């Protein structure tokens, strides 16, 4: 996926349709001098609905569709004719999309499954016509109900990638190289820091036609939880991962120290990330002999580890076996992406910037005529 096409934050204006007014009509026909009330009901306004779609991997399709408007319901007419219902507006979003109120940052809902639908803004109900208000003591009601008003709000859509394994490490640790070797993904690879600018997903093939999804995010540096580097913006993409694979190169001065730094950045960003299953991969191990590996193993943290090389392929089958075994343990399977197992924090609005926010806000009143049809 091209870097310019990866969009994981979008701010849009949504408005449901208002209900059509009821009719206060009376039947007037030849030879029917006192036909009585026959005003029909107004139609319901359309709703704004979010729907998960597994064919989307980014919010790019919403970048240039900043205003989502459902149709208003039509008013009722004589002859007990009901008004037409307004058409609802369905917003297709990738699985893993979280919705926040753009003004307060309050968490509203999230979409995690393909085909899952959430009514974001409900359309107004149509008003009842005067035919409903006739009685023995009120045979000529000259009034009808107005339709209910529409709902509107600015929302922020935030994408959190759904993957089984999330790669965590410093820049140039070998994360993108590993993803390119074990899957068909083609991330940009170079020998300078922060080569990876956006997250990448890859499907890793396993034995007997089995597979799992691996996600690579830009490298984390010390202080990422406070906004340094690129890590803070993309750390949320590993919040839904089932397990985290820490990648540390074999030529590091102190592997255990680097592991603890990464662990601390995850803890500062979201303490729940510490509860996930952690694995350790020592990359670039083709430069080590058995004696060095044994010496390094004595200093490693207390976590399952494997030495591997993406260039020679050394240790990759063992790495896949270790990941698959952990993914299918009883402790981790129920927590894959369970909604009830996640704590959603409110969004910090002040830290986000969007294109042309002022233009969108100023055009809101001028662009739409809110009078009912």
C-alpha positions in Angstrom: 0.0 0.0 0.0 1.4 3.4 -1.0 2.4 5.5 2.0 0.3 8.5 0.7 -2.8 6.2 0.6 -2.7 5.1 4.2 -5.2 7.1 6.1 -6.0 6.1 9.7 -7.6 9.3 10.9 -10.6 11.1 9.4 -12.9 13.8 10.7 -16.3 14.0 9.1 -19.7 15.8 9.6 -22.7 13.5 9.8 -26.4 14.4 9.8 -29.4 12.2 9.9 -32.7 13.1 8.1 -35.6 14.7 9.9 -39.0 13.3 9.9 -41.6 14.7 7.5 -44.6 16.6 8.9 -48.0 15.0 9.2 -50.8 16.4 7.0 -53.8 18.2 8.4 -55.9 17.6 5.2 -59.7 17.0 5.0 -61.5 15.0 2.4 -63.2 17.2 -0.1 -65.1 15.5 -2.9 -68.3 16.0 -4.8 -71.2 14.4 -2.9 -69.1 14.0 0.2 -69.7 17.3 2.0 -68.2 16.1 5.3 -65.5 13.7 4.4 -63.6 14.3 7.6 -59.8 14.3 8.2 -57.7 12.2 6.0 -54.2 13.6 6.5 -51.4 11.0 6.2 -48.3 10.6 8.3 -44.9 12.0 7.4 -42.1 9.7 6.4 -39.2 8.9 8.8 -35.9 10.5 8.2 -32.9 8.4 7.1 -30.3 7.3 9.6 -26.5 7.4 9.4 -25.2 3.8 9.8 -21.6 2.5 10.1 -20.9 -0.9 8.5 -17.8 -3.0 8.7 -16.3 -4.0 5.4 -13.3 -6.4 5.3 -12.4 -5.2 1.8 -11.3 -1.9 3.1 -7.8 -1.5 4.8 -7.7 2.3 5.2 -10.0 5.3 5.6 -8.8 6.8 2.3 -12.3 6.7 0.7 -13.6 9.0 3.3 -10.8 11.6 3.1 -12.7 13.6 0.4 -16.2 12.8 1.5 -16.3 15.0 4.6 -20.1 15.5 4.8 -22.4 12.4 5.2 -26.1 13.4 4.9 -29.1 11.1 5.1 -32.3 12.1 3.4 -35.2 13.9 5.1 -38.6 12.2 5.3 -41.3 13.6 3.0 -44.5 15.2 4.4 -47.8 13.3 4.5 -50.6 14.2 2.1 -54.4 13.9 1.8 -56.2 10.7 1.2 -54.2 9.1 4.0 -51.1 9.1 1.9 -48.0 8.6 3.9 -44.8 10.5 3.1 -41.8 8.7 1.7 -39.1 7.6 4.1 -35.7 9.2 3.8 -32.9 7.0 2.5 -30.4 6.1 5.2 -26.7 6.7 4.5 -24.3 3.8 5.1 -20.7 4.5 5.8 -18.4 1.5 4.9 -15.4 1.4 7.2 -12.6 -1.1 7.7 -12.9 -3.6 10.5 -11.1 -2.2 13.5 -12.5 1.4 13.2 -13.2 3.3 16.4 -15.5 6.3 16.5 -15.1 9.4 18.7 -17.0 12.6 19.2 -14.9 15.3 17.5 -15.8 18.0 20.0 -15.3 16.1 23.3 -13.2 13.1 22.2 -15.7 10.8 23.9 -15.7 7.2 22.7 -18.9 6.3 20.8 -18.5 2.8 19.3 -16.3 0.5 17.3 -16.6 -1.8 14.4 -14.7 -5.1 14.6 -16.5 -7.6 12.3 -17.3 -7.7 8.7 -21.0 -6.8 8.1 -21.5 -5.4 11.6 -23.7 -2.3 11.6 -24.1 0.5 14.2 -26.7 3.2 13.9 -24.6 6.3 14.6 -27.3 8.9 14.1 -31.0 7.9 14.1 -33.3 9.6 11.7 -36.3 11.6 13.1 -39.7 10.0 13.2 -42.4 11.3 10.8 -45.2 13.3 12.3 -48.7 11.8 12.5 -51.5 13.2 10.3 -54.8 14.6 11.6 -56.5 11.3 10.8 -55.1 9.9 14.1 -56.6 12.7 16.2 -60.3 12.4 15.2 -62.7 11.3 17.9 -66.4 11.6 18.8 -65.7 14.9 20.5 -63.1 16.2 18.0 -64.4 15.3 14.6 -62.5 18.0 12.7 -58.9 18.1 14.1 -57.1 20.9 12.2 -53.7 20.0 13.4 -51.0 17.4 12.8 -47.7 16.5 14.3 -44.4 18.0 12.9 -41.6 15.5 12.2 -38.9 15.0 14.7 -35.7 16.9 14.1 -32.5 15.5 12.7 -29.3 14.7 14.6 -25.9 16.0 13.7 -22.4 15.8 15.0 -18.7 15.9 13.9 -17.0 12.6 14.5 -13.5 11.2 14.2 -12.9 7.8 12.7 -9.7 6.1 14.0 -8.4 2.9 12.4 -6.8 0.3 14.6 -5.4 -2.5 12.4 -6.6 -6.0 13.2 -3.8 -8.5 13.2 -2.7 -11.6 15.1 0.9 -10.6 15.6 2.3 -7.1 16.1 6.0 -6.4 15.5 7.6 -4.0 18.1 11.1 -2.7 17.9 13.5 0.2 17.4 14.2 1.6 13.9 16.3 -0.7 11.7 15.7 -3.7 13.9 14.7 -5.8 10.9 10.9 -5.8 11.3 10.1 -4.9 7.7 12.6 -7.3 6.4 11.1 -10.1 8.4 7.6 -9.2 7.1 8.8 -9.2 3.5 10.4 -12.6 3.9 7.6 -14.5 5.7 4.7 -12.9 3.7 3.9 -11.3 0.3 4.0 -7.8 1.8 6.4 -5.4 0.1 7.3 -2.8 2.7 10.0 -0.2 1.9 13.4 -1.4 3.2 16.5 0.8 3.6 19.4 1.2 5.9 18.3 4.5 7.6 16.0 5.1 10.6 12.3 5.4 10.1 12.2 3.8 6.7 8.8 2.5 7.6 6.5 5.5 7.8 3.1 3.7 7.9 1.9 0.3 9.2 2.1 -2.7 6.9 0.1 -5.9 7.0 1.1 -9.3 5.8 -0.5 -12.8 5.7 2.1 -15.4 6.9 1.6 -18.9 5.5 1.9 -21.8 7.9 1.6 -25.5 7.6 -1.5 -27.3 6.2 -2.7 -24.1 4.4 -3.0 -22.3 7.7 -2.0 -18.6 8.1 -2.0 -15.7 10.5 -1.8 -11.9 10.0 1.3 -9.9 11.0 1.5 -6.1 11.4 4.6 -4.0 11.3 4.5 -0.4 12.7 7.2 2.3 12.4 10.0 1.9 14.8 9.6 3.0 18.5 12.3 5.1 20.2 12.7 6.0 23.8 10.2 8.7 24.7 7.6 7.6 22.0 4.8 7.6 24.6 5.5 11.3 25.1 5.3 12.1 21.4 8.8 11.5 20.2 9.3 9.9 16.8 6.5 8.2 14.9 5.7 5.5 17.4 3.0 7.4 19.4 0.7 7.9 16.4 0.9 4.2 15.3 1.1 2.4 18.7 -2.7 2.1 18.7 -2.4 -0.3 15.8 -1.0 -3.0 18.1 -3.7 -2.6 20.7 -5.9 -5.2 19.0 -3.1 -7.7 18.3 -3.2 -11.0 20.1 0.5 -11.1 20.8 3.5 -8.8 20.4 6.8 -10.0 18.9 9.7 -7.8 20.0 12.4 -7.6 17.4 15.9 -6.7 18.6 19.0 -7.1 16.4 21.8 -9.4 17.6 24.4 -6.6 17.4 22.7 -4.6 20.1 24.8 -3.5 23.0 22.3 -4.7 25.6 19.3 -6.7 24.4 17.7 -6.9 27.8 18.0 -3.2 28.3 16.4 -2.4 24.9 13.6 -4.9 25.6 12.8 -3.1 28.9 12.8 0.3 27.1 10.3 -0.9 24.6 8.3 -2.5 27.3 8.2 0.7 29.3 7.1 2.7 26.3 4.1 0.3 25.8 3.3 0.6 29.5 3.3 4.4 29.4 1.1 4.4 26.3 -1.4 1.8 27.5 -0.9 -0.5 30.5 -3.1 -3.1 28.9 -0.4 -3.8 26.3 1.7 -5.4 29.1 -0.9 -8.1 29.7 -0.6 -9.4 26.1 1.6 -12.3 25.3 5.2 -11.2 24.5 7.7 -13.1 22.4 11.3 -12.0 21.6 13.0 -12.4 18.3 16.8 -11.8 18.0 17.2 -10.7 14.3 20.4 -10.6 12.2 21.6 -13.8 13.9 23.5 -15.0 10.9 26.5 -13.1 12.3 26.6 -15.2 15.5 28.1 -18.6 16.1 26.7 -21.1 18.6 29.1 -19.9 21.4 27.9 -16.3 21.1 24.3 -17.4 21.0 24.7 -19.3 24.2 26.4 -16.4 25.9 23.7 -13.9 24.8 20.9 -16.3 25.9 22.1 -16.1 29.5 21.4 -12.4 29.5 18.0 -12.4 27.8 14.8 -11.4 29.7 12.4 -14.1 31.0 10.4 -14.5 27.8 10.2 -17.0 25.0 12.8 -16.2 22.4 14.3 -17.4 19.1 17.4 -16.4 17.1 16.6 -15.9 13.4 18.0 -14.3 10.2 15.6 -13.0 7.6 18.5 -13.0 5.0 19.5 -16.7 5.4 16.2 -18.0 6.7 17.8 -19.4 9.8 15.3 -19.8 12.7 12.3 -18.7 10.7 10.5 -22.1 10.9 11.1 -22.1 14.6 9.8 -18.5 14.9 6.6 -19.5 13.0 6.1 -22.5 15.2 6.5 -20.4 18.3 4.0 -17.8 17.1 1.4 -20.4 16.0 1.7 -22.3 19.3 1.1 -19.1 21.3 -1.8 -17.9 19.1 -3.7 -21.2 19.7 -3.3 -21.4 23.5 -6.5 -21.3 25.6 -5.3 -18.1 27.3 -5.0 -16.0 24.2 -7.7 -17.3 21.8 -10.7 -15.7 23.5 -9.0 -12.4 23.7 -8.2 -12.0 20.0 -10.2 -8.9 19.4 -13.0 -9.3 22.0 -14.8 -6.0 22.4 -15.6 -6.7 26.1 -12.0 -7.3 26.8 -10.9 -3.9 25.7 -10.9 -0.5 27.5 -11.5 2.4 25.2 -10.0 5.6 26.3 -11.4 9.0 25.2 -9.4 10.7 22.4 -7.1 13.6 23.1 -8.5 16.1 20.6 -5.8 18.8 21.2 -3.1 16.5 19.8 -4.8 15.9 16.4 -4.8 18.1 13.3 -6.9 17.7 10.2 -6.8 19.2 6.8 -9.0 22.2 6.2 -10.9 22.1 9.5 -11.7 25.8 9.3 -13.2 25.4 5.8 -15.3 22.5 6.9 -16.7 24.3 9.9 -17.5 27.5 8.1 -19.3 25.8 5.2 -21.5 23.7 7.4 -24.4 26.2 7.7 -24.2 27.7 4.1 -24.0 24.4 2.3 -27.1 22.7 3.6 -30.7 23.9 3.6 -32.4 22.3 6.6 -36.0 23.0 5.5 -38.0 19.9 4.9 -39.1 19.1 1.4 
